[in-house]
């Protein structure tokens, strides 16, 4: 029946039907693609959260070490003032840094310089995976000098 009398619009309708029928073979592909890609998306999400937790732990440790240096470098500061100040800071704000109280903040003072170090681990999104954090701050000791 397809000859010269076959109208042009019928050929167009047949072509559209064939394309629609061919598209049925792709039916259900989107959920399968999502199931394949979703673990990768979740991995990237948790990795970015873990990276943020490590940076927050490093920032907390550095702020605690700087707090210790600022307390220890004062003129006639008492022995252990830096470690006590860093401990107070970590007790109040150290939620992102875990395990810091095992060794505690350590401050070493000479006649010229103070160095405070804070060690710990960052919070972990994935159980069993943790990252060691160590930050050190330095400062000069305030002292009276002769002109």
Order of alpha helices (4+ residues) and beta strands (2+ residues): alpha-alpha-alpha-beta-alpha-beta-beta-beta
